[in-house]
C-alpha cells in the first residue's frame, strides 16, 4: 500500500481476510481492503467492504482497529453518502477510540495519521492538525521517525485553503516551508507522501517560486491509486501553465476526470481557467473562472441542504428513541437520556452474582451550566455526557441516570484495576470534548467515587459508600 501498489495490496489483504487464523488479523486485512478501495475509488465495492470491516472489527474489540474503521467510514460518508451527521459521527468515534487505546506502536501512530488525513480530506482542517499532533507526539514517545508520518497532504491542503480564502502569500510561504522541511527526508517518505510533494512543487512553480529539485524520478512508473493519478495530472498542468504552454495544460486536464475527493471542487476548474489565460483565450478564461465560483457555490448550497437533512435526521432519531423508550419500558427508562433509571438499577443490583464494582458519578459545576445557559443547554449536556459514558463502559455493565446530574455505573465481576481503567477512559472522553462551543465559560468535568460490591452485601450500603467516595473526590479537588 505504501509503495503505491494498491491493487496488489488489496489482493493480498483479501487472501489474509479469508484465511488468517486470528480475528484481529482478519479485521486488519479488511481495513486494508477498504483503504485500497478508497484509494482506487472503487466506490461500488465500498459499502459491502464497510459491512465486512465493521463486523470484523467488532469481533476484536480493539481500539486501534475501531478508530481506523471509523476514520475510513467517515471518508465514504462525506464524499459519497454526503451525510454530515454520519461523517461527523464516524470522526468523533474514531477520535475517541484512538484516545482510549493503550497501544503504542507504529500501527497506532499510523492510525492517528490516517485519521488526520481523512479529517483534512473532509474539510476539518483544524481538527486534522490536532490529530496530526497526536500522531507526532506518539511517534516521538515510542521512537518512530516523524519522517514516516510527515502529513504533507494535510499541510498542502492548509496552504491551498489560504490561497482560496484570499491569501496567496501565506500559501506560498507554507508550501515553501513544507517542501524545504521534508526535502532531507525524501528517501524515507512513502509513495503517497511523495505524490503530494510532487504536486506541491508543481503548484509552487505556478505561483512563481520554482524549487530547483524534483521527486519525479522517485515516483513509481505506474500506479493504481486514483489519488496519485489525479495529483500527477494537476502537477503537470501546473508546470505547463507556468511555462506558458496553455494548450498542453488543457489537454492534460482533459485526459482525466479529476475526482473532488482528491483536492476539492475548485482546483481543477481554477487550473483550467489559468491554462486558458496561458493559451491567450481570455474570454474563455473568464467563463472558466465563473465555473470555479459556480463549483464552490454549488458545493455550499449542497452543504446547506445536507446540513438541514442531517438536522432533520437527528430530530427524527431523537423522537423515535423517546417513543421506543416509552413503548418498550417506560417505567425503567430515564426519559431525557434513554438510560436505565433508578428502578432498573435496583433490579439489576439484585441480579448481580458475585463481586464487582459500583460507581457514583456527578458532574462538577453543573448548576453553573443551568444558571448561565438555561435548562435546555443543561439537558443537552446531560445527553452528551450520557452518550460519552455509554461509549466507554464494557459489555454487560449497567449505566443508569438516577436524577439530576448523577449517574450510577455497575461493573459486575470487576476489580479495582478494572475500575481505574474505566475511570481513565471516562476522564479522557470528557476531557476530549470541546464543551466551550456548547456552554462557553462553564467547563464540564466529572467526579467519580467507587465502592466494592461483595456477594451477600447490601447494595444500598455499597451505593452510599460510593457516594461518599465521590464527595471526597470533590472535596479533594476543591482543596487544590
C-alpha positions as CSV (number, residue, x, y, z in Angstrom):
1,X,0.0,0.0,0.0
2,X,2.8,2.4,1.0
3,X,4.6,1.9,-2.3
4,X,1.6,2.7,-4.4
5,X,0.9,-0.9,-5.5
6,X,-2.7,-0.6,-4.3
7,X,-4.3,-3.3,-6.4
8,X,-1.7,-5.8,-5.2
9,X,-2.2,-4.8,-1.6
10,X,-6.0,-5.3,-1.9
11,X,-5.4,-8.8,-3.5
12,X,-3.0,-9.8,-0.7
13,X,-5.3,-8.4,2.0
14,X,-8.3,-10.3,0.6
15,X,-6.3,-13.6,0.9
16,X,-5.5,-12.7,4.5
17,X,-9.1,-11.7,5.3
18,X,-10.4,-15.1,4.4
19,X,-7.5,-17.3,5.7
20,X,-6.0,-15.6,8.7
21,X,-6.2,-17.6,12.0
22,X,-7.0,-14.6,14.3
23,X,-9.9,-12.2,14.4
24,X,-7.5,-9.3,14.8
25,X,-5.5,-10.1,11.7
26,X,-8.7,-10.6,9.6
27,X,-10.0,-7.3,10.8
28,X,-6.7,-5.6,9.9
29,X,-6.9,-7.2,6.4
30,X,-10.5,-5.9,5.8
31,X,-9.3,-2.4,6.7
32,X,-6.5,-2.7,4.2
33,X,-9.1,-3.7,1.6
34,X,-11.3,-0.8,2.5
35,X,-8.3,1.6,2.3
36,X,-7.3,0.3,-1.0
37,X,-10.8,0.6,-2.5
38,X,-10.9,4.2,-1.3
39,X,-7.6,4.8,-2.9
40,X,-8.7,3.2,-6.2
41,X,-12.1,5.0,-6.0
42,X,-13.8,1.6,-6.3
43,X,-17.0,3.2,-4.9
44,X,-19.5,0.4,-5.8
45,X,-17.5,-2.1,-3.8
46,X,-17.0,0.0,-0.6
47,X,-20.5,-0.5,1.0
48,X,-20.0,-4.2,1.2
49,X,-16.5,-3.9,2.5
50,X,-17.7,-1.4,5.1
51,X,-20.1,-4.0,6.4
52,X,-17.5,-6.7,6.4
53,X,-14.9,-4.4,8.1
54,X,-17.5,-3.4,10.7
55,X,-18.3,-7.0,11.6
56,X,-14.6,-8.0,11.7
57,X,-13.6,-5.0,13.9
58,X,-16.5,-5.5,16.3
59,X,-15.3,-9.1,16.9
60,X,-11.9,-7.8,18.0
61,X,-12.8,-5.1,20.5
62,X,-9.5,-3.3,19.6
63,X,-9.5,0.5,20.0
64,X,-6.9,1.0,17.2
65,X,-8.8,-1.0,14.7
66,X,-12.1,0.6,15.7
67,X,-10.5,4.1,15.2
68,X,-9.1,3.1,11.8
69,X,-12.5,1.8,10.7
70,X,-14.5,4.9,11.7
71,X,-11.9,7.1,10.0
72,X,-12.3,5.3,6.7
73,X,-16.1,5.1,7.1
74,X,-16.1,8.9,7.6
75,X,-14.4,9.4,4.2
76,X,-17.1,7.4,2.4
77,X,-20.0,9.1,4.2
78,X,-18.5,12.5,3.4
79,X,-17.8,12.1,-0.3
80,X,-20.5,9.6,-1.4
81,X,-23.3,9.3,1.1
82,X,-23.0,13.1,1.7
83,X,-24.2,12.9,5.2
84,X,-22.8,15.5,7.6
85,X,-24.3,13.6,10.5
86,X,-22.7,10.2,9.7
87,X,-19.4,11.8,8.7
88,X,-19.1,13.7,12.0
89,X,-20.3,10.7,14.0
90,X,-17.6,8.5,12.5
91,X,-14.9,11.1,13.0
92,X,-15.9,11.5,16.7
93,X,-16.0,7.8,17.2
94,X,-12.6,7.4,15.5
95,X,-11.1,10.1,17.8
96,X,-12.5,8.6,20.9
97,X,-11.4,5.1,20.1
98,X,-7.8,6.2,19.4
99,X,-7.7,8.3,22.6
100,X,-8.8,5.2,24.5
101,X,-6.2,2.9,23.1
102,X,-3.2,1.9,25.2
103,X,-1.3,0.5,22.2
104,X,2.0,2.3,21.4
105,X,3.3,1.0,18.1
106,X,4.0,2.0,14.5
107,X,0.4,0.8,13.7
108,X,-1.0,3.1,16.4
109,X,1.0,6.0,15.0
110,X,-0.3,5.2,11.5
111,X,-3.9,5.1,12.8
112,X,-3.6,8.7,14.1
113,X,-2.0,9.7,10.8
114,X,-4.9,8.1,8.8
115,X,-7.5,9.9,10.9
116,X,-5.6,13.2,10.4
117,X,-5.6,12.7,6.7
118,X,-9.3,11.8,6.5
119,X,-10.2,14.9,8.6
120,X,-8.2,17.1,6.2
121,X,-9.8,15.4,3.2
122,X,-13.3,16.0,4.6
123,X,-12.5,19.7,5.3
124,X,-11.9,19.6,9.0
125,X,-8.5,21.3,8.8
126,X,-8.2,22.5,12.4
127,X,-9.2,19.0,13.8
128,X,-6.9,17.4,11.3
129,X,-3.9,19.4,12.6
130,X,-4.7,18.4,16.2
131,X,-4.9,14.7,15.2
132,X,-1.5,15.0,13.3
133,X,0.0,16.5,16.5
134,X,-1.3,13.4,18.5
135,X,0.3,11.3,15.8
136,X,3.7,13.1,16.0
137,X,3.7,13.1,19.9
138,X,3.1,9.3,20.0
139,X,5.7,8.8,17.3
140,X,8.3,10.8,19.3
141,X,7.4,9.0,22.6
142,X,8.0,5.5,21.1
143,X,10.9,6.4,18.8
144,X,9.1,6.1,15.5
145,X,10.7,8.5,13.0
146,X,8.4,11.5,12.3
147,X,9.5,11.4,8.7
148,X,7.3,8.3,8.3
149,X,4.2,10.3,9.1
150,X,5.0,13.8,7.9
151,X,1.5,14.7,6.8
152,X,2.5,16.5,3.6
153,X,-1.1,16.2,2.3
154,X,-2.5,18.0,5.4
155,X,-0.1,20.9,5.2
156,X,-0.6,21.3,1.4
157,X,-4.3,21.4,1.9
158,X,-3.8,24.0,4.6
159,X,-1.8,26.1,2.1
160,X,-4.4,25.8,-0.6
161,X,-7.1,26.9,1.9
162,X,-5.1,30.1,2.4
163,X,-4.9,30.6,-1.4
164,X,-8.7,30.2,-1.9
165,X,-9.5,32.4,1.0
166,X,-7.6,35.3,-0.5
167,X,-4.1,35.0,0.9
168,X,-1.7,33.6,-1.8
169,X,1.4,34.9,0.0
170,X,0.5,32.7,3.0
171,X,0.0,29.8,0.6
172,X,3.4,30.3,-1.0
173,X,5.1,30.6,2.4
174,X,3.5,27.4,3.7
175,X,4.4,25.4,0.6
176,X,8.0,26.6,0.5
177,X,8.4,25.9,4.3
178,X,6.9,22.4,4.0
179,X,8.9,21.5,0.9
180,X,12.2,22.6,2.5
181,X,11.3,20.8,5.7
182,X,10.7,17.4,4.0
183,X,13.5,17.6,1.4
184,X,16.1,16.0,3.7
185,X,13.8,13.0,4.3
186,X,12.5,12.3,0.8
187,X,14.2,8.9,0.8
188,X,12.0,7.7,3.8
189,X,8.7,9.1,2.7
190,X,6.1,6.6,1.4
191,X,5.0,7.0,-2.2
192,X,1.7,8.7,-1.2
193,X,3.6,11.5,0.6
194,X,5.9,11.8,-2.4
195,X,2.9,12.3,-4.8
196,X,1.9,15.2,-2.7
197,X,5.4,16.6,-2.6
198,X,5.4,16.3,-6.4
199,X,2.1,18.2,-6.7
200,X,3.3,20.9,-4.2
201,X,6.4,21.5,-6.3
202,X,4.3,22.0,-9.5
203,X,1.8,24.2,-7.7
204,X,4.6,26.4,-6.2
205,X,6.1,26.8,-9.7
206,X,2.7,28.0,-10.9
207,X,2.8,30.6,-8.1
208,X,6.1,31.9,-9.4
209,X,8.6,30.1,-7.0
210,X,10.3,27.2,-8.6
211,X,12.4,24.9,-6.4
212,X,15.5,23.6,-8.1
213,X,14.8,19.9,-7.3
214,X,12.3,17.2,-8.2
215,X,10.9,13.9,-6.9
216,X,9.6,12.7,-10.3
217,X,12.3,10.1,-10.5
218,X,11.3,8.7,-7.1
219,X,7.7,8.0,-8.1
220,X,6.6,4.6,-9.3
221,X,6.3,4.4,-13.1
222,X,2.7,3.1,-12.8
223,X,0.2,3.4,-10.0
224,X,-3.3,2.0,-9.3
225,X,-4.0,4.9,-7.0
226,X,-6.7,7.3,-8.3
227,X,-5.5,10.0,-6.0
228,X,-1.9,9.7,-7.3
229,X,-3.1,9.9,-10.9
230,X,-5.1,13.0,-10.1
231,X,-2.2,14.6,-8.4
232,X,0.2,13.9,-11.3
233,X,-2.3,15.4,-13.7
234,X,-2.6,18.5,-11.6
235,X,1.2,18.8,-11.1
236,X,1.8,18.5,-14.8
237,X,-0.9,21.0,-15.7
238,X,0.6,23.5,-13.1
239,X,4.1,23.2,-14.6
240,X,2.8,23.6,-18.2
241,X,0.8,26.7,-17.3
242,X,3.8,28.2,-15.5
243,X,5.8,27.6,-18.8
244,X,3.0,29.3,-20.8
245,X,2.0,26.1,-22.5
246,X,-1.7,26.5,-22.1
247,X,-2.8,24.1,-24.8
248,X,-0.8,21.2,-23.4
249,X,-2.1,22.0,-19.9
250,X,-5.7,21.9,-21.1
251,X,-5.0,18.6,-22.9
252,X,-3.6,17.2,-19.6
253,X,-6.7,18.3,-17.7
254,X,-9.0,16.9,-20.3
255,X,-7.3,13.4,-20.3
256,X,-8.5,12.7,-16.8
257,X,-11.7,13.4,-14.8
258,X,-10.2,14.6,-11.5
259,X,-12.2,13.5,-8.5
260,X,-13.3,16.1,-6.0
261,X,-12.2,13.6,-3.3
262,X,-8.5,14.4,-4.1
263,X,-8.3,18.1,-3.6
264,X,-11.8,19.6,-3.7
265,X,-14.0,21.0,-6.4
266,X,-12.2,24.3,-7.1
267,X,-8.6,23.4,-8.0
268,X,-9.2,21.6,-11.3
269,X,-11.6,24.4,-12.5
270,X,-9.1,27.1,-11.4
271,X,-6.2,25.4,-13.3
272,X,-8.4,25.2,-16.4
273,X,-9.0,29.0,-16.1
274,X,-5.3,29.7,-15.8
275,X,-4.5,27.4,-18.7
276,X,-6.9,29.4,-20.9
277,X,-5.1,32.6,-19.9
278,X,-1.7,31.0,-20.8
279,X,-3.2,30.0,-24.1
280,X,-4.4,33.6,-24.7
281,X,-8.1,32.8,-24.7
282,X,-9.2,35.4,-22.2
283,X,-12.9,35.3,-22.9
284,X,-13.0,31.5,-22.3
285,X,-10.8,32.0,-19.2
286,X,-13.4,34.4,-17.7
287,X,-16.1,31.8,-18.3
288,X,-13.9,29.1,-16.7
289,X,-13.3,31.4,-13.7
290,X,-17.1,31.7,-13.3
291,X,-17.2,27.9,-13.4
292,X,-14.8,27.8,-10.5
293,X,-17.0,30.2,-8.5
294,X,-20.1,28.2,-9.5
295,X,-18.5,24.9,-8.4
296,X,-17.9,26.5,-4.9
297,X,-21.4,27.9,-4.8
298,X,-22.9,24.6,-5.8
299,X,-20.9,22.9,-3.0
300,X,-22.0,25.4,-0.4
301,X,-25.6,25.1,-1.5
302,X,-25.4,21.3,-1.3
303,X,-23.8,21.7,2.1
304,X,-26.8,23.7,3.4
305,X,-29.2,21.1,2.1
306,X,-27.2,18.2,3.7
307,X,-26.9,20.2,6.9
308,X,-30.7,20.5,7.2
309,X,-31.2,16.9,6.2
310,X,-28.8,15.8,8.9
311,X,-30.5,18.0,11.5
312,X,-33.9,16.5,10.5
313,X,-32.5,13.0,10.8
314,X,-31.2,13.8,14.3
315,X,-34.6,15.2,15.3
316,X,-36.4,12.1,13.9
317,X,-33.9,9.8,15.6
318,X,-34.4,11.5,18.9
319,X,-38.2,11.4,18.6
320,X,-38.1,7.7,17.7
321,X,-35.8,6.9,20.6
322,X,-38.1,8.6,23.0
323,X,-41.1,6.9,21.5
324,X,-39.5,3.4,21.6
325,X,-38.3,4.0,25.2
326,X,-41.9,4.9,26.1
327,X,-43.4,1.8,24.4
328,X,-40.7,-0.7,25.5
329,X,-40.0,0.0,29.1
330,X,-41.2,3.5,30.2
331,X,-41.1,2.5,33.9
332,X,-37.4,1.6,33.8
333,X,-36.0,4.2,31.4
334,X,-34.9,7.8,32.0
335,X,-36.8,9.9,29.6
336,X,-34.1,12.5,29.0
337,X,-31.1,10.3,28.3
338,X,-32.7,6.9,27.4
339,X,-30.5,5.3,30.1
340,X,-31.9,2.9,32.7
341,X,-33.4,4.7,35.7
342,X,-33.2,4.1,39.5
343,X,-35.9,1.4,39.3
344,X,-34.0,-0.6,36.7
345,X,-30.7,-0.1,38.7
346,X,-32.2,-1.5,41.8
347,X,-33.5,-4.6,39.9
348,X,-30.1,-5.0,38.3
349,X,-28.2,-4.9,41.6
350,X,-30.4,-7.7,42.9
351,X,-29.5,-9.8,39.8
352,X,-25.7,-9.3,40.2
353,X,-24.0,-12.6,41.1
354,X,-20.6,-12.4,42.8
355,X,-18.5,-9.4,43.4
356,X,-17.9,-6.3,41.3
357,X,-17.5,-2.5,41.5
358,X,-20.1,0.3,41.6
359,X,-19.5,4.0,41.0
360,X,-21.4,7.2,41.6
361,X,-20.6,9.9,39.0
362,X,-21.6,13.5,39.4
363,X,-20.9,16.4,37.1
364,X,-18.8,19.2,38.5
365,X,-20.3,22.7,38.3
366,X,-23.4,21.5,36.5
367,X,-25.5,24.1,38.4
368,X,-23.5,26.8,36.7
369,X,-24.5,25.4,33.3
370,X,-28.2,25.7,34.1
371,X,-27.8,29.1,35.7
372,X,-25.7,30.5,32.9
373,X,-27.2,28.9,29.8
374,X,-30.6,27.6,30.9
375,X,-32.1,24.2,31.4
376,X,-32.2,23.3,27.6
377,X,-28.4,23.6,27.5
378,X,-28.2,21.7,30.7
379,X,-30.3,18.9,29.3
380,X,-28.2,18.8,26.1
381,X,-25.1,18.4,28.2
382,X,-26.6,15.6,30.2
383,X,-27.4,13.8,27.0
384,X,-23.9,14.3,25.7
385,X,-22.4,13.1,28.9
386,X,-24.7,10.0,28.9
387,X,-23.5,9.2,25.3
388,X,-19.9,9.6,26.3
389,X,-20.3,7.4,29.4
390,X,-22.1,4.8,27.3
391,X,-19.2,4.7,24.8
392,X,-16.6,3.7,27.4
393,X,-18.4,1.2,29.6
394,X,-17.9,-2.6,29.0
395,X,-20.4,-5.0,27.6
396,X,-22.5,-6.4,30.5
397,X,-22.1,-3.3,32.7
398,X,-25.0,-1.1,33.6
399,X,-25.0,2.7,33.3
400,X,-28.0,4.5,34.9
401,X,-29.1,8.0,35.5
402,X,-30.8,8.4,38.9
403,X,-31.7,12.1,38.6
404,X,-30.2,15.5,38.1
405,X,-26.6,15.2,37.1
406,X,-25.9,11.9,38.9
407,X,-25.1,8.7,37.1
408,X,-24.5,5.2,38.6
409,X,-22.2,2.6,37.0
410,X,-22.2,-1.0,37.9
411,X,-19.4,-3.4,36.8
412,X,-20.2,-7.0,37.7
413,X,-17.1,-9.1,38.2
414,X,-14.8,-6.1,38.0
415,X,-11.7,-5.4,40.2
416,X,-10.2,-2.1,41.4
417,X,-7.9,-2.3,38.4
418,X,-10.8,-2.5,36.0
419,X,-12.5,0.4,37.8
420,X,-9.3,2.5,37.4
421,X,-9.2,1.7,33.7
422,X,-12.9,2.7,33.2
423,X,-12.3,5.9,35.2
424,X,-9.4,6.8,33.0
425,X,-11.4,6.2,29.8
426,X,-14.2,8.4,31.2
427,X,-11.7,11.1,32.1
428,X,-10.1,11.1,28.7
429,X,-13.5,11.1,26.9
430,X,-14.9,14.0,28.9
431,X,-11.6,16.0,28.6
432,X,-11.5,15.4,24.8
433,X,-14.9,17.1,24.3
434,X,-14.9,20.8,23.3
435,X,-17.5,22.0,25.8
436,X,-16.7,25.6,25.1
437,X,-18.8,25.5,22.0
438,X,-21.9,24.3,23.9
439,X,-21.6,26.1,27.2
440,X,-18.9,28.8,26.9
441,X,-17.2,29.7,30.2
442,X,-18.7,26.7,32.1
443,X,-16.3,23.8,31.9
444,X,-17.7,20.3,32.3
445,X,-15.9,17.7,34.4
446,X,-17.0,14.6,36.4
447,X,-16.2,13.3,39.9
448,X,-16.3,9.5,40.4
449,X,-16.5,7.5,43.6
450,X,-16.0,3.7,43.7
451,X,-17.0,1.0,46.2
452,X,-16.8,-2.8,46.0
453,X,-19.8,-5.0,45.6
454,X,-19.5,-8.2,47.6
455,X,-21.7,-11.3,47.5
456,X,-24.4,-11.1,50.1
457,X,-23.7,-7.4,50.8
458,X,-26.2,-4.6,51.0
459,X,-26.3,-2.8,47.6
460,X,-27.8,0.3,49.3
461,X,-24.8,0.5,51.7
462,X,-22.4,0.0,48.8
463,X,-24.1,2.8,46.9
464,X,-23.8,5.0,49.9
465,X,-20.0,4.2,50.2
466,X,-19.5,5.1,46.5
467,X,-21.4,8.3,47.0
468,X,-19.2,9.3,49.9
469,X,-16.1,8.5,47.9
470,X,-17.4,10.7,45.1
471,X,-18.0,13.6,47.5
472,X,-14.5,13.1,48.9
473,X,-13.1,13.4,45.4
474,X,-15.0,16.7,45.0
475,X,-13.6,18.0,48.4
476,X,-10.1,16.9,47.4
477,X,-10.3,18.8,44.1
478,X,-11.5,22.0,45.8
479,X,-8.6,21.9,48.3
480,X,-6.1,22.2,45.5
